Amino acid sequence: MKTVKQVKREARYLFRLCLVDGSLDENRVQQVIKGVLSAKRHGYLALENQFERLVRLERIRQSTEVRTETKSPAEVRTNVEDSLVRMRGPGLNISFTQRPALNGRRRVRAAS
């Protein structure tokens, strides 16, 4: 019987295999999940759950939402995107949304 510690260790190892230049490779994630499910080794469901948890946390870490009162011009968007990439690294999923209640302000919500 695998212990929780062993499952977590294996899940972290598989997760690190899915990282390419510091960002998550979705093709590798799919290959790992298929491999784990097809092997059906003892404790494979716990391993899959732990691995999916790590992938989900990484996706949350790489997501950023920028809220503005009105639609931002393309030039401003590219400046904001460049600044965020410099601060947080490549591979960010940046989304821009409009919130009229912000009264001319801009909010950046970045999960970490």
C-alpha positions in Angstrom: 0.0 0.0 0.0 1.3 3.4 -1.0 1.5 6.1 1.6 0.2 9.6 1.1 3.8 10.8 1.1 4.8 8.4 -1.7 1.8 9.5 -3.8 2.7 13.1 -3.4 6.3 12.5 -4.3 5.3 10.6 -7.5 2.8 13.3 -8.4 5.4 16.0 -8.0 7.8 14.0 -10.2 5.2 13.6 -12.9 4.3 17.3 -12.6 8.0 18.3 -13.1 8.1 16.2 -16.2 5.3 18.3 -17.7 7.2 21.6 -17.2 9.0 23.0 -20.3 11.0 26.1 -19.7 9.1 26.8 -16.5 5.6 26.6 -18.1 3.2 23.8 -18.2 3.0 21.7 -21.5 -0.6 20.6 -22.0 0.3 17.8 -24.3 2.6 16.3 -21.7 -0.1 16.7 -19.0 -2.5 14.7 -21.2 0.1 12.0 -21.9 0.8 11.6 -18.2 -2.9 11.3 -17.3 -3.4 8.7 -20.0 -0.4 6.8 -18.9 -1.4 6.8 -15.2 -4.9 5.7 -16.0 -3.9 3.0 -18.5 -1.3 1.5 -16.2 -3.7 1.0 -13.3 -1.0 0.5 -10.8 -1.8 0.2 -7.2 -2.9 3.7 -5.9 -3.3 5.1 -9.4 -6.5 7.1 -8.6 -4.8 8.8 -5.6 -1.8 9.6 -7.9 -4.1 11.0 -10.6 -5.9 13.2 -8.1 -2.7 14.6 -6.6 -1.3 15.2 -10.1 -4.5 17.0 -11.2 -4.4 19.1 -8.1 -0.8 20.3 -8.9 -1.8 21.1 -12.5 -4.9 23.0 -11.3 -2.8 25.1 -8.9 -0.3 25.8 -11.6 -3.0 27.0 -14.0 -4.4 29.3 -11.2 -0.9 30.6 -10.6 -0.5 31.5 -14.3 -3.8 33.3 -14.6 -4.1 37.1 -14.4 -7.2 39.3 -14.7 -7.0 43.0 -15.6 -10.2 45.0 -14.8 -10.7 48.5 -16.2 -13.6 50.9 -16.4 -13.7 51.1 -20.2 -12.1 49.1 -23.0 -8.4 49.7 -23.0 -6.6 50.6 -26.3 -4.4 48.0 -27.8 -1.2 50.0 -27.0 -2.1 50.1 -23.3 -3.0 46.4 -23.3 0.4 45.4 -24.8 2.2 47.6 -22.2 0.3 46.0 -19.3 0.9 42.5 -20.8 4.7 43.2 -21.2 4.9 44.5 -17.6 3.1 41.4 -16.2 5.3 39.0 -18.2 8.4 40.8 -16.9 7.1 40.6 -13.3 5.6 37.1 -13.4 7.4 35.3 -16.2 6.3 33.8 -19.5 3.2 31.6 -20.1 0.7 33.9 -18.4 -3.0 33.7 -19.3 -4.0 37.4 -19.2 -7.7 38.4 -19.5 -9.1 41.9 -19.8 -12.6 42.7 -18.4 -14.6 45.8 -18.1 -16.2 46.9 -14.9 -17.9 50.3 -15.0 -17.9 50.6 -11.2 -14.1 51.1 -11.1 -14.4 54.9 -11.9 -11.3 55.2 -14.0 -9.1 52.8 -12.0 -7.4 49.6 -13.1 -7.2 46.5 -11.0 -4.9 43.6 -11.6 -5.8 40.3 -10.0 -2.9 37.8 -10.1 -3.1 34.5 -8.3 0.0 33.2 -6.7 
